[in-house]
Amino acid sequence: MSASIQATVADGVGHLTLDRPSALNALTYDMVVALAEVLESWRDDSEVGVVVLDGAGDRGFCAGGDIRELHAFAADGRYEEAHRFFRAEYRLDALIARYPKPVVAIMDGIAMGGGIGLAGHASIRVVTERSRLAMPETRIGFTPDVGGTWLLARAPGELGVHLALNARTMDGADAMHAGFADAYVPSEHLPHLLQALAERADPGTPSEIVLLFDQTPGPSALALARDWVDACYSAPTVEAIVARLRAFADGRADAPGASDAAADAALDVPRSALPTHPLDPAARAHAAAAADELEALSPTALTVTLEAVRRARTLPSLEAALEQEFRAVTWFMEQHDLREGIRAQVIDKDRDPRWNPASLADVPDGLAARVLDEQRFPPVWP
């Protein structure tokens, strides 16, 4: 077993803890393999009635895959090692989703990328006031994976597209609203929740026990943004999304001449369809910031991600979404933008990536469809 995993069994509870707190419990290949082995060994173990999955330390559940390891794979051309990691990780995510026993995932603190892959598909997903969830892949010239497109595609309205493209971070209330979590438990009550799961007091099922500690979170900023997000992020392309965000942020939706046909055609929507009295008084500023973010991110990553989330809405299963994601990530591993994004954000930390191509207008037509359709390597499931 990996030294970065703790696995114990007591009182009918199989307790799995990611134990790499100095790296925010970021996942390595050995950790993924160890998690899968333990879960398989517990599948038919009569001593395990419920599984609890959490992270060591007080900063986070799991920050995702080990980005420096990913960069080494890409920079050194070690693509087969990367493919091995992704296959193992995706199979683990699907194993958790289909596990025959309840899996209670506690996302206290940071849960991003691969951490969402572990916890987001569990049967009972718990967040706290310290939770910070995100699929931040576009910030490094990459695309959401680990079944993230499956979850994002099922968020209300266009919130999933917004979360994916802008890599927006959710708090506990946002995660509940977007469908990434099932219960909100204050962090100070987590020890009592674990004790109750072990004692199996009435009510006895894990879901009922979690409900005893569930509280109503505060208002969700994501829910408050739904009107302008739906109006802007329903545009057919990333360029059109940015154009709608700018029009809304600038107040052109309710300006004189707002029915100008040429302007409407440029936005691909009547400007009257953009909210003139948004629920959030700061909505225009948020839209402007979102447009600024999109214009600073990898045009290639944004284009592929938009197509991936929208296609995931039509896919029949999580496994199908994971296969689509595998086709995308294996392509990205060989691209300049992923190496450059990790360099700028993680290695050199100059926060000044040089994307290629540098603008959305220069992304080749049909690129996203080719990336998502082409089976260049053996699939995740033979």
BELPE-V216450 format. One record per residue. N is the residue number from 1. RES is the residue in one small letter. BURIAL is b if it has 9 or more other ideal C-beta (glycine too) atoms within 8 Angstrom, else e. Layout:
n: (N;N)
res: (RES;RES)
burial: (BURIAL;BURIAL)
This chain:
n: (1;2;3;4;5;6;7;8;9;10;11;12;13;14;15;16;17;18;19;20;21;22;23;24;25;26;27;28;29;30;31;32;33;34;35;36;37;38;39;40;41;42;43;44;45;46;47;48;49;50;51;52;53;54;55;56;57;58;59;60;61;62;63;64;65;66;67;68;69;70;71;72;73;74;75;76;77;78;79;80;81;82;83;84;85;86;87;88;89;90;91;92;93;94;95;96;97;98;99;100;101;102;103;104;105;106;107;108;109;110;111;112;113;114;115;116;117;118;119;120;121;122;123;124;125;126;127;128;129;130;131;132;133;134;135;136;137;138;139;140;141;142;143;144;145;146;147;148;149;150;151;152;153;154;155;156;157;158;159;160;161;162;163;164;165;166;167;168;169;170;171;172;173;174;175;176;177;178;179;180;181;182;183;184;185;186;187;188;189;190;191;192;193;194;195;196;197;198;199;200;201;202;203;204;205;206;207;208;209;210;211;212;213;214;215;216;217;218;219;220;221;222;223;224;225;226;227;228;229;230;231;232;233;234;235;236;237;238;239;240;241;242;243;244;245;246;247;248;249;250;251;252;253;254;255;256;257;258;259;260;261;262;263;264;265;266;267;268;269;270;271;272;273;274;275;276;277;278;279;280;281;282;283;284;285;286;287;288;289;290;291;292;293;294;295;296;297;298;299;300;301;302;303;304;305;306;307;308;309;310;311;312;313;314;315;316;317;318;319;320;321;322;323;324;325;326;327;328;329;330;331;332;333;334;335;336;337;338;339;340;341;342;343;344;345;346;347;348;349;350;351;352;353;354;355;356;357;358;359;360;361;362;363;364;365;366;367;368;369;370;371;372;373;374;375;376;377;378;379;380;381;382)
res: (m;s;a;s;i;q;a;t;v;a;d;g;v;g;h;l;t;l;d;r;p;s;a;l;n;a;l;t;y;d;m;v;v;a;l;a;e;v;l;e;s;w;r;d;d;s;e;v;g;v;v;v;l;d;g;a;g;d;r;g;f;c;a;g;g;d;i;r;e;l;h;a;f;a;a;d;g;r;y;e;e;a;h;r;f;f;r;a;e;y;r;l;d;a;l;i;a;r;y;p;k;p;v;v;a;i;m;d;g;i;a;m;g;g;g;i;g;l;a;g;h;a;s;i;r;v;v;t;e;r;s;r;l;a;m;p;e;t;r;i;g;f;t;p;d;v;g;g;t;w;l;l;a;r;a;p;g;e;l;g;v;h;l;a;l;n;a;r;t;m;d;g;a;d;a;m;h;a;g;f;a;d;a;y;v;p;s;e;h;l;p;h;l;l;q;a;l;a;e;r;a;d;p;g;t;p;s;e;i;v;l;l;f;d;q;t;p;g;p;s;a;l;a;l;a;r;d;w;v;d;a;c;y;s;a;p;t;v;e;a;i;v;a;r;l;r;a;f;a;d;g;r;a;d;a;p;g;a;s;d;a;a;a;d;a;a;l;d;v;p;r;s;a;l;p;t;h;p;l;d;p;a;a;r;a;h;a;a;a;a;a;d;e;l;e;a;l;s;p;t;a;l;t;v;t;l;e;a;v;r;r;a;r;t;l;p;s;l;e;a;a;l;e;q;e;f;r;a;v;t;w;f;m;e;q;h;d;l;r;e;g;i;r;a;q;v;i;d;k;d;r;d;p;r;w;n;p;a;s;l;a;d;v;p;d;g;l;a;a;r;v;l;d;e;q;r;f;p;p;v;w;p)
burial: (e;b;e;b;b;e;b;e;b;e;e;b;b;b;b;b;b;b;b;b;b;e;e;b;b;b;b;b;b;e;b;b;b;b;b;b;b;b;b;e;e;b;b;e;b;e;e;b;e;b;b;b;b;b;b;b;b;e;e;b;b;b;b;b;b;b;b;b;b;b;b;b;b;b;e;e;e;e;b;e;b;b;b;b;b;b;b;b;b;b;b;b;b;b;b;b;b;e;b;e;b;b;b;b;b;b;b;b;b;b;b;b;b;b;b;b;b;b;b;b;b;b;e;b;b;b;b;b;e;e;b;b;b;b;b;b;b;b;e;b;b;b;b;b;b;b;b;b;b;b;b;b;b;e;b;e;e;b;b;b;b;b;b;b;b;b;b;e;e;b;b;b;b;b;b;b;b;b;e;b;b;e;b;b;b;b;b;e;b;b;e;e;b;b;e;b;b;b;e;b;e;e;e;e;e;b;b;b;b;b;b;e;b;e;e;e;b;e;e;b;b;b;b;b;b;b;b;b;b;b;b;b;b;e;b;e;b;b;e;b;b;b;b;b;b;b;b;b;b;e;e;b;b;e;e;e;e;b;e;e;e;e;b;b;e;e;b;b;b;e;b;e;e;b;b;e;e;b;e;b;e;e;b;b;e;b;b;b;e;b;b;e;b;b;e;e;b;b;b;b;b;b;b;b;b;b;b;b;b;b;b;b;e;e;b;e;e;b;b;b;b;b;b;b;b;b;b;b;b;b;b;b;b;e;b;e;b;b;b;b;b;b;b;b;b;b;b;e;e;e;e;e;b;e;b;e;e;e;e;b;e;e;b;e;e;e;b;b;e;e;b;b;e;e;e;e;e;e;e;b;e;e)
